[in-house]
Amino acid sequence: QALALEQALQRAGVHTRCEITQGHWHVAQMHAGALASADEALASMARFVASIVPPVKPGFTHTVRSAEALCAFGYGGAC
């Protein structure tokens, strides 16, 4: 399902990256702070989001809504 979602989003012109991990249970990323692999999964997602969302300008607290990100967890993967 994650790969089908990624393909549909790509066809719609959305920047995507789908990472599927082995040996994890459903939403293992929710254990960030307790599992190093969960920390890395969230850090990887943050790097991807940061690569497509413009930086916040000095004096502002939010970016212009020119980019949106959808992050979905499921069965050991994050999209």
C-alpha positions as protocol buffer text, in pm:
chain_id: "A"
residue {
  index: 1
  type: GLN
  ca { x: 0 y: 0 z: 0 }
}
residue {
  index: 2
  type: ALA
  ca { x: 285 y: 239 z: 79 }
}
residue {
  index: 3
  type: LEU
  ca { x: 439 y: 188 z: -265 }
}
residue {
  index: 4
  type: ALA
  ca { x: 102 y: 237 z: -437 }
}
residue {
  index: 5
  type: LEU
  ca { x: 52 y: 560 z: -240 }
}
residue {
  index: 6
  type: GLU
  ca { x: 399 y: 680 z: -336 }
}
residue {
  index: 7
  type: GLN
  ca { x: 339 y: 605 z: -705 }
}
residue {
  index: 8
  type: ALA
  ca { x: 3 y: 784 z: -703 }
}
residue {
  index: 9
  type: LEU
  ca { x: 157 y: 1089 z: -536 }
}
residue {
  index: 10
  type: GLN
  ca { x: 444 y: 1093 z: -786 }
}
residue {
  index: 11
  type: ARG
  ca { x: 198 y: 1078 z: -1076 }
}
residue {
  index: 12
  type: ALA
  ca { x: 31 y: 1384 z: -922 }
}
residue {
  index: 13
  type: GLY
  ca { x: 364 y: 1568 z: -919 }
}
residue {
  index: 14
  type: VAL
  ca { x: 433 y: 1536 z: -547 }
}
residue {
  index: 15
  type: HIS
  ca { x: 792 y: 1498 z: -422 }
}
residue {
  index: 16
  type: THR
  ca { x: 809 y: 1169 z: -237 }
}
residue {
  index: 17
  type: ARG
  ca { x: 1047 y: 931 z: -70 }
}
residue {
  index: 18
  type: CYS
  ca { x: 929 y: 598 z: 66 }
}
residue {
  index: 19
  type: GLU
  ca { x: 1154 y: 411 z: 305 }
}
residue {
  index: 20
  type: ILE
  ca { x: 1058 y: 58 z: 400 }
}
residue {
  index: 21
  type: THR
  ca { x: 1248 y: -99 z: 686 }
}
residue {
  index: 22
  type: GLN
  ca { x: 1285 y: -462 z: 780 }
}
residue {
  index: 23
  type: GLY
  ca { x: 1246 y: -610 z: 1125 }
}
residue {
  index: 24
  type: HIS
  ca { x: 1014 y: -347 z: 1269 }
}
residue {
  index: 25
  type: TRP
  ca { x: 657 y: -367 z: 1386 }
}
residue {
  index: 26
  type: HIS
  ca { x: 370 y: -138 z: 1288 }
}
residue {
  index: 27
  type: VAL
  ca { x: 457 y: 228 z: 1359 }
}
residue {
  index: 28
  type: ALA
  ca { x: 793 y: 144 z: 1519 }
}
residue {
  index: 29
  type: GLN
  ca { x: 890 y: 507 z: 1447 }
}
residue {
  index: 30
  type: MET
  ca { x: 662 y: 609 z: 1731 }
}
residue {
  index: 31
  type: HIS
  ca { x: 930 y: 472 z: 1966 }
}
residue {
  index: 32
  type: ALA
  ca { x: 1169 y: 758 z: 1893 }
}
residue {
  index: 33
  type: GLY
  ca { x: 1373 y: 836 z: 2199 }
}
residue {
  index: 34
  type: ALA
  ca { x: 1375 y: 469 z: 2297 }
}
residue {
  index: 35
  type: LEU
  ca { x: 1500 y: 301 z: 1978 }
}
residue {
  index: 36
  type: ALA
  ca { x: 1797 y: 427 z: 1779 }
}
residue {
  index: 37
  type: SER
  ca { x: 1640 y: 297 z: 1457 }
}
residue {
  index: 38
  type: ALA
  ca { x: 1323 y: 495 z: 1530 }
}
residue {
  index: 39
  type: ASP
  ca { x: 1532 y: 807 z: 1592 }
}
residue {
  index: 40
  type: GLU
  ca { x: 1706 y: 758 z: 1256 }
}
residue {
  index: 41
  type: ALA
  ca { x: 1375 y: 700 z: 1075 }
}
residue {
  index: 42
  type: LEU
  ca { x: 1237 y: 1030 z: 1205 }
}
residue {
  index: 43
  type: ALA
  ca { x: 1565 y: 1210 z: 1134 }
}
residue {
  index: 44
  type: SER
  ca { x: 1554 y: 1079 z: 777 }
}
residue {
  index: 45
  type: MET
  ca { x: 1198 y: 1204 z: 739 }
}
residue {
  index: 46
  type: ALA
  ca { x: 1295 y: 1544 z: 881 }
}
residue {
  index: 47
  type: ARG
  ca { x: 1584 y: 1573 z: 632 }
}
residue {
  index: 48
  type: PHE
  ca { x: 1349 y: 1497 z: 344 }
}
residue {
  index: 49
  type: VAL
  ca { x: 1089 y: 1751 z: 459 }
}
residue {
  index: 50
  type: ALA
  ca { x: 1363 y: 2012 z: 512 }
}
residue {
  index: 51
  type: SER
  ca { x: 1487 y: 1948 z: 157 }
}
residue {
  index: 52
  type: ILE
  ca { x: 1152 y: 2047 z: 3 }
}
residue {
  index: 53
  type: VAL
  ca { x: 1011 y: 2307 z: 245 }
}
residue {
  index: 54
  type: PRO
  ca { x: 1164 y: 2654 z: 218 }
}
residue {
  index: 55
  type: PRO
  ca { x: 1351 y: 2776 z: 526 }
}
residue {
  index: 56
  type: VAL
  ca { x: 1184 y: 3014 z: 770 }
}
residue {
  index: 57
  type: LYS
  ca { x: 1295 y: 3371 z: 705 }
}
residue {
  index: 58
  type: PRO
  ca { x: 1449 y: 3569 z: 993 }
}
residue {
  index: 59
  type: GLY
  ca { x: 1178 y: 3732 z: 1204 }
}
residue {
  index: 60
  type: PHE
  ca { x: 911 y: 3481 z: 1099 }
}
residue {
  index: 61
  type: THR
  ca { x: 791 y: 3164 z: 1268 }
}
residue {
  index: 62
  type: HIS
  ca { x: 646 y: 2978 z: 969 }
}
residue {
  index: 63
  type: THR
  ca { x: 730 y: 2921 z: 605 }
}
residue {
  index: 64
  type: VAL
  ca { x: 513 y: 3028 z: 316 }
}
residue {
  index: 65
  type: ARG
  ca { x: 274 y: 2744 z: 236 }
}
residue {
  index: 66
  type: SER
  ca { x: 435 y: 2665 z: -95 }
}
residue {
  index: 67
  type: ALA
  ca { x: 507 y: 2307 z: 8 }
}
residue {
  index: 68
  type: GLU
  ca { x: 314 y: 2053 z: 207 }
}
residue {
  index: 69
  type: ALA
  ca { x: 432 y: 1722 z: 346 }
}
residue {
  index: 70
  type: LEU
  ca { x: 239 y: 1406 z: 418 }
}
residue {
  index: 71
  type: CYS
  ca { x: 408 y: 1159 z: 647 }
}
residue {
  index: 72
  type: ALA
  ca { x: 241 y: 824 z: 695 }
}
residue {
  index: 73
  type: PHE
  ca { x: 356 y: 538 z: 912 }
}
residue {
  index: 74
  type: GLY
  ca { x: 265 y: 180 z: 846 }
}
residue {
  index: 75
  type: TYR
  ca { x: 398 y: -170 z: 886 }
}
residue {
  index: 76
  type: GLY
  ca { x: 759 y: -72 z: 943 }
}
residue {
  index: 77
  type: GLY
  ca { x: 768 y: 199 z: 678 }
}
residue {
  index: 78
  type: ALA
  ca { x: 723 y: 572 z: 663 }
}
residue {
  index: 79
  type: CYS
  ca { x: 602 y: 767 z: 362 }
}
